[in-house]
Amino acid sequence: MVGPALGGGLRDVVLSQALTAYGRNHLKDISHMFNLSVDSRAKVIRIEVLLAGEREPVLVEVHGYGFCREDAATYLTFERLAVSREWMGRVLDGALASRRIRLPEGLGTKLLESFM
């Protein structure tokens, strides 16, 4: 397992880079900028994205995150979201009422598990 061998700071940097690369690719048609950072001690993922047509970036914070396996799927779980746009926060709260997001296999589920 890779995770325990790496210090928390290095593990956070590697995980942040992997998730940022995925996010940039996944949102390339609707965003001009995508940055993501992981703080494993605080259990917070911070995402900053400048969406097409917007003047200011949107900040999303995922608090109390974790990962779980169910059958063959891996999920990102979380306790709460904080969004810099109130209306987006309300939409996400409704859309993500289960407090989990299924991660695509192409995201590197094995990588995520090895770091968590």
Secondary structure, DSSP 8 states (H G I E B T S, - for coil): --GGGS-HHHHHHHHHHHHHHHHHHHTTTTEEEEEEEEETTTTEEEEEEEETT-SS-EEEEEES-EEEEETTEEEEE-SEEEESSHHHHHHHHHHTTTSEEEE-GGGTHHHHHHH-
